Amino acid sequence: MKIGIIGRTNVGKSTFFKAITMEEVEIEDRPFTTIEPNRGIAYVRVECPEKEFGTKCQPHNSPCIDGERLVPLEVIDVAGLIQGASSGKGLGNKFLSEAMEADALIQVIDISGKTDAGGNKTSDYDPANDVRMVDSEMRIWLKNVIMRAKAKSGLDLSQEIQKNLSGLGISLERVREAVKAVRADSVSDSSAEAIADYILKTTKPMIVACNKMDASDDADRAVERLRSSFPYEFMPCSAAAELTIKEAERHGFISYRKGKIERVKKLTPEQERAIRIVENIIKAHGSTGVQEILNRLVLSIKKCKVVFTVQDEKNLSDANGRVLPDAYIVDQMATPKDVAELVHSDFAKAYKGAIDCRTGLKVKNDEPVKNGQILKILI
């Protein structure tokens, strides 16, 4: 699974990206810091089944910290978007094609209103302008791609449209749904716009990260105003605070568990001030909001599931004896065979079925897996 981080320039996209991946990226308080996309691995956090089974997991592909499993997914931070990107302005076409690689999107905005449309410092910018702009540019760009479709002999309308969208991970089945839903019988300006809107809603769900909540005079009120104006979920956060925690923890200065910061080493006065600022943010908001945004997008909005795989259903271990070694994020409609494909392509080719390790029963091959399920793939 791949998550795209998008938004206008200089709103904290790269800070957000680094806070969830800890990749070394260029972060500066100036417009257009990111030119080429940054790519990294982030983690959805879920409860590990180890406690349920009274055992201790030995993770292979997904770390476990204090009973919380960190399940990996890919993240891409693309260049900042500007008005007119859909017609090629700035890095527009490049930005939008990279953003559309993703299975779901996090749009980062500056909820404090202290950066303008060009990414420059100001004091009273309305972030609703950015949500509206990104929404419009994505739809216009996808509409223009769909408009290139010309029905040819031997291909129906859906097939011809999907040819132009195949590189964006949009299936023929989903295009057929869209064409049927909007009752399109040809590609026109209006039908292309309706198809684009349907495809974005169903294949590229988005959550809006209302960044710099600690710099806002009233972040909660600003977020509520946005919620009443757009059909997206809006969640406040402070990427800078999250990054401060991650950096301090990585260097062994603090330990951060379940919303509490503990000093591990003596801090300098400057470091202590920085940590206290972060503690005040957490006290006021409950957390920095960054991890909650990622979890919300993947598990609630995208409705993905986390599935564990083992080779020994009785000991919940793999061939090397590791207990609960692997966890995977799968689409809400993924079947056991889809899970086998994630484990190894050879497993999918030799797939004969799967066993639910909680019940010991064979699961139906054509039914979606369950969230938190532990499967033994039969080959």
C-alpha positions in Angstrom: 0.0 0.0 0.0 1.2 3.5 -0.8 0.2 6.8 0.8 0.8 10.1 -0.9 1.5 13.3 1.0 0.3 16.3 -1.0 -0.5 20.0 -0.6 0.6 23.5 -1.3 4.2 24.4 -0.9 5.7 25.4 2.5 2.9 24.0 4.7 5.0 21.4 6.4 4.6 18.4 4.0 8.3 17.4 4.2 8.2 17.8 8.0 5.1 15.6 8.2 6.8 13.0 5.9 10.0 12.9 8.0 8.0 12.7 11.2 6.3 9.5 10.1 9.2 7.9 8.3 12.4 9.4 9.8 13.9 9.6 6.4 16.6 12.3 5.8 14.8 14.9 3.7 15.5 18.5 3.0 13.3 20.7 5.3 13.4 24.5 5.0 11.1 27.3 5.7 10.9 28.4 2.1 8.7 27.6 -1.0 9.5 24.5 -3.2 12.0 22.7 -1.0 10.8 19.4 -2.5 11.4 18.9 -6.2 11.9 15.2 -6.6 9.5 13.1 -4.5 10.7 11.7 -1.2 9.9 8.1 -0.5 10.0 6.2 2.7 8.3 3.7 5.0 5.8 4.6 7.7 3.9 2.4 10.1 0.3 1.9 11.0 0.0 1.0 14.7 -2.3 -1.8 15.8 -2.6 -4.1 18.8 -0.4 -7.2 18.5 -2.1 -10.6 19.2 0.7 -11.7 21.5 -1.2 -10.7 24.6 -4.3 -12.5 23.5 -2.4 -15.7 23.1 -0.2 -15.3 26.1 3.0 -15.4 24.1 5.8 -13.1 23.0 6.1 -12.2 19.3 9.3 -12.3 17.4 8.6 -9.8 14.6 10.2 -10.1 11.2 8.6 -7.5 8.9 6.8 -5.4 11.5 8.3 -4.2 14.8 6.4 -4.6 18.0 6.7 -2.0 20.8 4.9 -2.5 24.1 2.3 -4.7 22.5 1.7 -2.4 19.6 2.6 -3.7 16.2 4.1 -1.3 13.6 2.9 -2.5 10.2 4.8 -1.0 7.3 3.5 0.9 4.2 5.1 3.1 1.6 4.8 6.9 1.7 5.6 9.4 -1.1 6.0 13.1 -0.4 5.5 14.9 -3.7 6.4 18.5 -4.8 4.1 21.3 -3.7 1.1 22.0 -5.8 0.2 25.5 -7.1 -2.9 26.9 -8.9 -2.8 25.9 -12.6 -0.9 22.7 -12.0 -3.5 20.7 -14.0 -2.6 22.7 -17.1 1.2 22.2 -16.5 2.1 25.2 -14.4 5.0 24.7 -12.1 5.6 21.0 -11.5 1.9 20.4 -12.1 1.8 17.3 -14.4 4.7 15.7 -12.6 3.1 16.4 -9.2 -0.3 15.1 -10.1 0.9 11.9 -11.8 3.1 11.1 -8.8 0.3 11.8 -6.4 -2.0 9.5 -8.3 0.4 6.6 -7.8 -0.9 6.5 -4.2 -3.8 4.4 -2.9 -4.8 7.1 -0.5 -3.8 10.7 0.2 -2.9 13.0 3.1 -3.3 16.6 2.2 -1.2 18.8 4.5 -2.4 22.4 5.1 -1.3 25.2 7.4 -4.2 25.6 9.8 -2.6 28.6 11.4 -3.1 30.7 8.2 0.5 32.0 8.4 1.6 31.0 4.9 0.0 32.4 1.8 -0.8 30.7 -1.5 2.8 31.1 -2.7 4.2 29.6 0.5 5.3 33.0 1.9 4.8 34.1 5.5 1.6 36.0 6.2 -0.8 36.3 9.1 -4.4 35.8 8.0 -4.5 33.3 5.0 -7.6 31.1 4.8 -6.5 27.4 4.5 -9.8 26.6 2.9 -8.3 28.2 -0.3 -5.7 25.4 -0.3 -8.3 22.6 0.1 -10.4 24.0 -2.7 -7.4 24.5 -5.0 -6.0 20.9 -4.5 -9.5 19.5 -4.9 -10.0 21.4 -8.1 -6.6 20.7 -9.6 -6.8 17.0 -9.0 -10.2 16.7 -10.6 -9.3 18.9 -13.6 -6.1 16.9 -14.2 -7.8 13.5 -14.1 -10.7 14.8 -16.2 -8.1 15.8 -18.9 -6.6 12.4 -18.8 -10.0 10.8 -19.3 -10.8 13.2 -22.1 -8.0 11.6 -24.2 -10.0 8.4 -24.5 -11.4 7.8 -27.9 -13.6 4.7 -28.4 -12.0 2.4 -30.9 -13.1 -0.8 -32.7 -12.9 -3.8 -30.3 -12.8 -1.7 -27.2 -15.8 -0.4 -25.1 -15.8 3.0 -23.5 -14.6 1.7 -20.1 -11.7 -0.2 -21.7 -10.6 2.8 -23.6 -10.7 5.1 -20.6 -8.9 2.5 -18.4 -6.0 2.4 -20.9 -5.2 6.0 -19.9 -5.6 5.3 -16.2 -3.9 1.9 -15.9 -0.6 3.6 -14.7 -2.5 5.2 -11.8 -3.5 1.8 -10.3 -7.2 2.2 -11.4 -8.7 -1.1 -12.4 -11.1 -1.7 -15.3 -13.7 -2.8 -12.8 -13.6 0.5 -11.0 -13.8 2.4 -14.4 -16.8 0.3 -15.3 -18.4 1.2 -12.0 -17.8 4.9 -12.7 -19.1 4.8 -16.2 -22.2 3.0 -15.1 -22.7 5.3 -12.1 -22.7 8.5 -14.1 -24.5 6.9 -17.1 -21.9 7.8 -19.6 -22.1 6.6 -23.2 -19.3 8.7 -24.6 -16.5 10.9 -23.4 -17.6 14.5 -23.2 -16.6 17.4 -20.9 -19.4 16.7 -18.5 -19.1 12.9 -18.5 -15.3 13.0 -18.0 -15.7 15.4 -15.1 -18.3 13.1 -13.5 -16.2 10.0 -14.0 -13.1 11.8 -12.6 -15.1 12.8 -9.5 -16.3 9.2 -9.0 -12.9 7.7 -9.4 -11.2 10.1 -7.0 -13.8 9.5 -4.3 -13.7 5.7 -4.6 -10.0 5.0 -5.4 -8.0 7.9 -3.9 -9.6 8.7 -0.5 -8.1 11.7 1.3 -7.7 13.0 4.8 -6.6 16.6 5.5 -3.8 17.1 8.1 -4.3 20.5 9.7 -0.7 21.1 10.5 0.8 23.7 12.8 -2.1 23.5 15.2 0.2 24.8 17.9 0.8 28.0 15.9 -3.0 28.7 15.5 -4.9 31.1 17.7 -7.9 28.6 17.7 -7.1 25.5 15.7 -10.3 23.6 16.9 -12.6 26.4 15.5 -10.6 26.6 12.3 -10.9 22.8 11.8 -14.6 22.8 12.5 -15.1 25.6 9.9 -13.4 23.4 7.3 -15.4 20.3 8.2 -18.6 22.2 7.5 -17.4 23.2 4.1 -15.8 20.1 2.5 -16.6 16.4 2.3 -13.3 15.3 3.9 -12.1 14.4 7.3 -9.9 17.1 8.9 -7.6 16.3 11.8 -5.3 18.8 13.6 -1.6 18.0 14.1 1.9 19.3 14.7 4.4 17.6 12.5 7.2 19.7 14.0 6.3 18.4 17.5 6.2 14.8 16.3 9.5 15.2 14.6 11.1 16.7 17.8 9.9 13.6 19.7 11.2 11.2 17.1 14.6 12.9 16.8 15.0 13.1 20.6 14.1 9.4 21.0 16.3 8.3 18.1 19.3 10.0 19.9 18.4 8.4 23.2 17.4 11.5 25.1 13.8 10.5 25.8 11.4 7.6 25.8 7.9 8.3 24.3 5.2 5.8 25.2 1.4 6.2 25.1 1.5 10.0 25.1 4.1 10.4 27.9 7.6 11.6 27.5 10.3 10.4 29.9 13.8 11.9 30.1 16.4 9.2 29.6 19.5 11.5 29.5 20.2 14.9 30.9 19.0 17.6 28.5 20.6 20.9 27.7 18.5 24.0 28.6 17.6 24.4 24.9 16.6 20.8 24.6 14.6 21.0 27.7 12.7 24.0 26.4 11.9 22.2 23.2 10.6 19.1 25.0 8.5 21.2 27.3 6.9 22.9 24.3 6.0 19.5 22.9 4.7 18.3 26.2 2.4 21.4 26.3 1.1 20.6 22.8 0.4 17.0 23.9 -1.3 18.1 27.1 -3.5 20.5 25.1 -4.4 18.2 22.3 -3.8 14.6 23.6 -1.1 13.9 21.1 0.7 15.5 18.1 -2.0 14.0 15.9 0.4 12.7 13.3 0.1 8.9 13.9 -3.6 9.3 14.5 -4.0 10.8 11.0 -2.1 7.9 9.3 -4.1 5.3 11.2 -7.4 7.0 10.6 -6.8 7.2 6.8 -5.6 3.6 6.4 -7.9 1.7 8.8 -11.1 3.8 8.9 -11.3 5.8 5.7 -9.6 3.4 3.3 -11.0 0.5 5.4 -7.8 -1.6 5.1 -7.2 -4.5 7.4 -4.1 -5.9 9.1 -3.5 -9.7 8.7 -0.8 -11.8 10.4 0.7 -14.9 8.6 2.3 -18.0 10.1 3.4 -21.4 8.9 2.7 -23.4 12.1 -0.9 -22.7 13.3 -0.4 -24.3 16.7 2.7 -22.4 17.7 1.9 -19.3 15.6 5.4 -19.4 14.1 7.2 -19.4 10.8 9.7 -22.0 9.4 12.4 -20.4 11.6 10.3 -20.6 14.8 9.6 -16.9 15.0 6.2 -16.3 16.7 3.8 -14.0 14.9 6.6 -12.9 12.5 4.8 -11.0 9.8 1.9 -8.5 9.5 0.5 -7.0 6.3 -1.9 -4.2 5.4 -4.5 -5.4 2.9 -7.4 -3.9 1.0 -10.8 -4.3 2.6 -11.9 -6.8 -0.1 -8.6 -8.8 -0.1 -9.0 -12.6 0.0 -6.6 -15.2 1.5 -5.0 -15.7 -1.9 -4.3 -11.9 -2.1 -2.5 -12.3 1.3 -0.5 -15.2 -0.1 0.6 -12.9 -3.0 2.0 -10.4 -0.4 3.9 -13.1 1.4 5.5 -14.4 -1.8 4.5 -14.6 -5.5 5.3 -18.3 -5.4 2.8 -18.8 -2.5 0.1 -17.3 -4.7 1.0 -19.7 -7.6 1.0 -22.7 -5.3 -2.0 -21.6 -3.2 -4.3 -24.3 -2.0 -6.2 -22.5 0.8 -5.8 -20.9 4.2 -6.5 -21.8 7.8 -7.7 -19.4 10.4 -5.4 -20.0 13.4 -7.9 -18.9 16.0 -10.6 -21.4 14.9 -8.4 -24.0 13.2 -10.8 -24.0 10.3 -10.2 -23.5 6.7 -11.4 -20.2 5.4 -13.4 -19.6 2.3 -11.2 -18.6 -0.6 -13.6 -16.1 -2.1 -14.4 -14.2 1.1 -12.5 -11.1 2.3 -10.1 -11.7 5.2 -10.9 -10.3 8.6 -9.1 -7.5 10.4 -6.6 -9.0 12.9 -6.9 -12.5 11.4 -4.0 -14.9 11.7 -3.7 -17.1 8.7 -1.7 -20.1 7.7 -1.3 -20.2 3.9 -1.6 -23.8 2.5 0.6 -24.5 -0.5 
